[in-house]
């Protein structure tokens, strides 16, 4: 896949080590990665860049993942962007609320990185990663 054809994934994650791990893994899988370090920044990057998919933490400074997801899904311009909620919170009520506000997928940390990349591919309709 050429650089111009790479699907863009926005990672909204406030924990630097987790954000770096996600970035490296998704880039290795052939995705172009954008970053947001808090909810408000993530919302602004999503609105400005219109990524192909968003990997969104739940517990974020300035605006939590529920609010970011809800605001994007209530706006017809951004509603089609798939959102994967990736969080350390594994309570059933968190999963239900995430899906209620429009998250397409709810995964808990730590997650299998191959599973995450596969789920992103399914949501943005791209095939296997490039062979290196």
Secondary structure by P-SEA (a helix, b strand, c coil): cccccbbbbbbbcccaaaaaaaaaaaaaabbbbbbbccaaaaaaaaaaccccccccccccccccaaaaaaaaaaccccccbbbbbccccccaaaaaaaaaacccccccccccaaaaaaaaaaaacccccccc
